[in-house]
């Protein structure tokens, strides 16, 4: 169970080892075996864009 991985289908970060699949790691919520690494740069970019929109809106209102 790795903290820096998320499920590709549902976005959950909780994984279990499925004994019926020979120990393959699967998502505990949806059962998918496809996962990806978290992208911290995307989250920072998203927050930065949101902040820019809020500042622009604030300047327009004033």
C-alpha positions as protocol buffer text, in pm:
chain_id: "A"
residue {
  index: 1
  type: UNK
  ca { x: 0 y: 0 z: 0 }
}
residue {
  index: 2
  type: UNK
  ca { x: 162 y: 316 z: -121 }
}
residue {
  index: 3
  type: UNK
  ca { x: 48 y: 662 z: -26 }
}
residue {
  index: 4
  type: UNK
  ca { x: 167 y: 830 z: -348 }
}
residue {
  index: 5
  type: UNK
  ca { x: -60 y: 623 z: -576 }
}
residue {
  index: 6
  type: UNK
  ca { x: -426 y: 665 z: -660 }
}
residue {
  index: 7
  type: UNK
  ca { x: -676 y: 448 z: -843 }
}
residue {
  index: 8
  type: UNK
  ca { x: -714 y: 542 z: -1209 }
}
residue {
  index: 9
  type: UNK
  ca { x: -1092 y: 477 z: -1204 }
}
residue {
  index: 10
  type: UNK
  ca { x: -1222 y: 620 z: -875 }
}
residue {
  index: 11
  type: UNK
  ca { x: -929 y: 825 z: -736 }
}
residue {
  index: 12
  type: UNK
  ca { x: -909 y: 632 z: -409 }
}
residue {
  index: 13
  type: UNK
  ca { x: -574 y: 585 z: -238 }
}
residue {
  index: 14
  type: UNK
  ca { x: -661 y: 268 z: -44 }
}
residue {
  index: 15
  type: UNK
  ca { x: -534 y: -56 z: -198 }
}
residue {
  index: 16
  type: UNK
  ca { x: -538 y: -418 z: -87 }
}
residue {
  index: 17
  type: UNK
  ca { x: -358 y: -729 z: -199 }
}
residue {
  index: 18
  type: UNK
  ca { x: -607 y: -967 z: -359 }
}
residue {
  index: 19
  type: UNK
  ca { x: -520 y: -1324 z: -267 }
}
residue {
  index: 20
  type: UNK
  ca { x: -733 y: -1475 z: -544 }
}
residue {
  index: 21
  type: UNK
  ca { x: -525 y: -1289 z: -805 }
}
residue {
  index: 22
  type: UNK
  ca { x: -193 y: -1408 z: -665 }
}
residue {
  index: 23
  type: UNK
  ca { x: -129 y: -1105 z: -448 }
}
residue {
  index: 24
  type: UNK
  ca { x: -197 y: -844 z: -715 }
}
residue {
  index: 25
  type: UNK
  ca { x: -266 y: -497 z: -575 }
}
residue {
  index: 26
  type: UNK
  ca { x: -624 y: -379 z: -636 }
}
residue {
  index: 27
  type: UNK
  ca { x: -833 y: -82 z: -526 }
}
residue {
  index: 28
  type: UNK
  ca { x: -1037 y: -157 z: -217 }
}
residue {
  index: 29
  type: UNK
  ca { x: -1332 y: 58 z: -332 }
}
residue {
  index: 30
  type: UNK
  ca { x: -1382 y: -34 z: -699 }
}
residue {
  index: 31
  type: UNK
  ca { x: -1162 y: -344 z: -743 }
}
residue {
  index: 32
  type: UNK
  ca { x: -960 y: -200 z: -1030 }
}
residue {
  index: 33
  type: UNK
  ca { x: -597 y: -298 z: -1071 }
}
residue {
  index: 34
  type: UNK
  ca { x: -495 y: 15 z: -1262 }
}
residue {
  index: 35
  type: UNK
  ca { x: -342 y: 297 z: -1061 }
}
residue {
  index: 36
  type: UNK
  ca { x: -125 y: 600 z: -1121 }
}
residue {
  index: 37
  type: UNK
  ca { x: 106 y: 825 z: -924 }
}
residue {
  index: 38
  type: UNK
  ca { x: -32 y: 1142 z: -775 }
}
residue {
  index: 39
  type: UNK
  ca { x: 50 y: 1454 z: -971 }
}
residue {
  index: 40
  type: UNK
  ca { x: 130 y: 1730 z: -727 }
}
residue {
  index: 41
  type: UNK
  ca { x: 220 y: 1978 z: -1001 }
}
residue {
  index: 42
  type: UNK
  ca { x: -132 y: 1951 z: -1148 }
}
residue {
  index: 43
  type: UNK
  ca { x: -286 y: 2026 z: -810 }
}
residue {
  index: 44
  type: UNK
  ca { x: -61 y: 2328 z: -764 }
}
residue {
  index: 45
  type: UNK
  ca { x: -142 y: 2453 z: -1113 }
}
residue {
  index: 46
  type: UNK
  ca { x: -513 y: 2411 z: -1051 }
}
residue {
  index: 47
  type: UNK
  ca { x: -493 y: 2609 z: -727 }
}
residue {
  index: 48
  type: UNK
  ca { x: -286 y: 2877 z: -898 }
}
residue {
  index: 49
  type: UNK
  ca { x: -541 y: 2918 z: -1179 }
}
residue {
  index: 50
  type: UNK
  ca { x: -826 y: 2938 z: -925 }
}
residue {
  index: 51
  type: UNK
  ca { x: -636 y: 3203 z: -730 }
}
residue {
  index: 52
  type: UNK
  ca { x: -574 y: 3406 z: -1048 }
}
residue {
  index: 53
  type: UNK
  ca { x: -945 y: 3394 z: -1136 }
}
residue {
  index: 54
  type: UNK
  ca { x: -1043 y: 3508 z: -787 }
}
residue {
  index: 55
  type: UNK
  ca { x: -795 y: 3797 z: -798 }
}
residue {
  index: 56
  type: UNK
  ca { x: -913 y: 3902 z: -1146 }
}
residue {
  index: 57
  type: UNK
  ca { x: -1275 y: 3892 z: -1032 }
}
residue {
  index: 58
  type: UNK
  ca { x: -1188 y: 4096 z: -722 }
}
residue {
  index: 59
  type: UNK
  ca { x: -1013 y: 4360 z: -935 }
}
residue {
  index: 60
  type: UNK
  ca { x: -1308 y: 4382 z: -1176 }
}
residue {
  index: 61
  type: UNK
  ca { x: -1555 y: 4427 z: -890 }
}
residue {
  index: 62
  type: UNK
  ca { x: -1351 y: 4708 z: -735 }
}
